[in-house]
Amino acid sequence: MGSLAAAGVGAAGAATLLDFPASAQNRSANALVLELHRQLKEGFKKVQAGQSDGARQLASMLRVYASTVDDGALRRTLAKANRQQLVTTEMNHGDLVRQAEEFGLNPAMLPRHSIDRVGRERALDQIISEGLAPFMLRVADYTDTAAAKMETLERSGRARPLQIALRRQMDCGTCSDEQSQVANALQIATVVCAGAAVFPPLVELCAAASLTFLVFQSALSICLFWVEVCNAIYNSGN
């Protein structure tokens, strides 16, 4: 995500998410990315305030971001790279915290740093197979689903309509599948950023992958909140 420990992304210009626009190839691309970042930051702020339109905004901007990704170049580059280096290069957790803060996110939402060699291998195979954009679009779809949950809470007022809906389905569900997928999103970002350590042009895709992880993590937070509220209402017996 910006600079990486051990692999020395400093050699790649030590770029951060907010430095990314400077690497754009032309003024229009630069303007697009600046606007994407502005709207993503605005979307994150709305989500923090419990506004469903913030999640919708994140999903929409992530789809636009995905349209800028050159998956062909990414797949070819990673397929030719040293696989061992890609799966062992670690992301600096401090950088991840700083980037989250720059987008107005609470660093407490981030998972603790851990080494998952199997997950890293799986993420690398996924990127080489399909690229990054399809994953970004799936995260956008999930974020729209999270937005729908937020809309239900917004409409509930004193939670009475929500309570009725829950009694019909009799199950608040869990976020366990999403939690494993968010972990994969972090591995994907780590692998792409590891590639940027070796191939500096990938720093733009490192930014895209990292922001996708942050959007997914935010959508997971919505899911966890939904389940908490759902269980509180359903188990209350009111």
N, C-alpha and C positions, 0 to 999 in steps of 0.2 A: 504494500500500500504506500506509496511514496518511497521512503528509504527502507531497506531491509537489512537486518543484522546478519552477520556472518557472510552473506553473499556480496555485500557491498554494493547495494544499488546506488551508492554514492557515485559509482563509476557511470551510472546511467543518468546522472544529473540530479540525484536525490530529489526527484520530483514528488510533490504531494498532490492530493486531489485538487487543491485550489491552485496549484502551479500548472495543472494540466492544460488550461487554455493557452498558455504561452507556447506549447509545443504544437498547436494546431498549424496546419500547413497554409491556411489562408485566412483572411479576415472574416469571411462569412462563417467558416467553421469555428473560429474563435468566438464569434458572437453567439453562435448556436450553443456551444458548450457553456459559455457564461450564463446564458438564459436558462439552460437545463439546471445548472447548479443553483441558480437563484430560486427556481421553482421547486427544486427538490428540497432545498433548505426551508422554504416556505411550507411545503407539504409536511416535512418532519415536525415543524412547529405546530401546525394544526393538529397532527396526530397526538402530540404531547398534550394538547388541550382537549383531547377527546372528540375532535371533530371528524366526522366520517369523510367529508370532502377532502381532507388532507390525505387520507389513504387513497382516495380516487386520484388525486393529483400525483401522488408518488407512482401509482400504477401507470398513469398516462405518460409521465415523463420517462419512466423506465422503458416503455415501448419505443419512445422516440430515441432514447439513448441506444437501444438495441439496434435500431436502424442504421446507426453510424458505425457499427462494429464490422470490421473486415475479418470475417471468420476464416476465409480461405488462407489469408496470410498467417493468422494465428495458428491454425491447424498445421500448416506446412512447417512453420518455424518450430513449434514444440515437438513435432514428429522427428525433426532432424537434430534437436538439442540433446545434450547429455542427460539421459533420463535420471540417473543417479543424482545429478546436481539439482534437477527440478524438484525431486521428491524429498530432498534433505535440506534445502534452503529454507530457513525459517523467517517468518514475518516478525518484525519488531512490534511487540504488543504495545509498547509505549507510543509508537507511531499510530497504531490503530485507535488508541484512546484519544490521542490528539485530534485525529481526523473526525472522530465521532463528536468531539466537543466543538469542532469548527462548524459542524452542521447542526449544532444545538441539541445533541443527544446526550443523555446521561451515560457516562462510561460504565456505570454499574450494570447496564444491560448487556455488556459484552461478555462473552465466555472467557474463562481463564485460559491462558495459553497452555496448549498441550501438544505433544507430538503424536500424530496418528499416521504412521507409515502406510498402513493398509488403506485408510481413507484418502490419503494423498495419491496413492497409485490409482485408486478408483477415479478420483477427480481428474487426474491427468488423462486417463483413458477416455473419460467422458468428453473432455474438451477436444482431444484429437479426433474423436469420432464425430461429434456434432458441432463443435465450436462453442462460443459463449452466448451468442444472441438467443438461441432457443431456450436456454436456461433463464436468461433475463426475462423472456416473455412468459415463461411459466411462473416466475416470481411475481410478475405484474398481474397475472391472472389470480394468483393466490391473494395478493394484496387487495384486489377488487372484492374477493370473497370476505376478507377481513373487514373491508369497508361496509359491506352489507350487514355484518354483525353489529358494527358501530351504529349504523342507521337504525337498526332494531332497538338498540339501547336508547338512542335519541328520541325515538317515537314513543317509547314506553312511559315517559312521564314519571309516574310513581311506580313503575315496573309492573303494573297490572297487566297490560297486554303481553309483555314478555312472559309473565308467569303462566298465562293461559297457553301460550305457544309451547312452553316447556312441558307442561303436563300432557300435551298431546303427543310429543315425541318421547317422553319418559327417559330421555338420556341427554345429559349435557355434553357428552363427548369428552375427548381429551385432545391435547396438542402434541402427542408423542411422535406422530409421523412427521409433523412439521419441525419438531425439535431436531430430529435426525437429518432432515433436509437442510436446515439452517447450518448444522455442523458441516454438511457437504458444501454448502455455499462458501463457508470460510476456507475450506480446503481448496476449492476452485480458485478463490481469490489469491490464496497463497501460491498456488502453482503458476498462475498467470504472472504474478508479481515476481516470482522466481525467474520466469522466462525473461522478464524485463531487466533483471539484473545482468543477464547475458546478452540480450538483444534490446538495447535502449528504445527502439521504436515501439516496443510493446508497452511502454509506460502508459500510453493512452488507454490500452485495454486493461492494464492493471487498475487504473482509476475506475473504469466501468465495472470490473468484477468486484472491486471493493465496495462501491456504492450499491451494487446489487445485494451484497451481503447485508449492508446496513438497512436497506429497505426490507429485506426478508426478516431480519431480526426485529424490526419495528412491527411488521405484520404479525410475527409470532407473539409479541407482547400484547397485541390486540386479542389474539386467540386466547392467551392465558387469562387475560382480564375477563373475557366473555365467559369462560368456563367457571371462573371464580364467582362471578355475579350469578350465573345460571344455577350453580350448586347452592349458593346462599339462598336464592329464592325457592328453589325446589325443595330443599331440605328444611325450610322454615315451616312448612305445613300450612302457610297462610293462603 
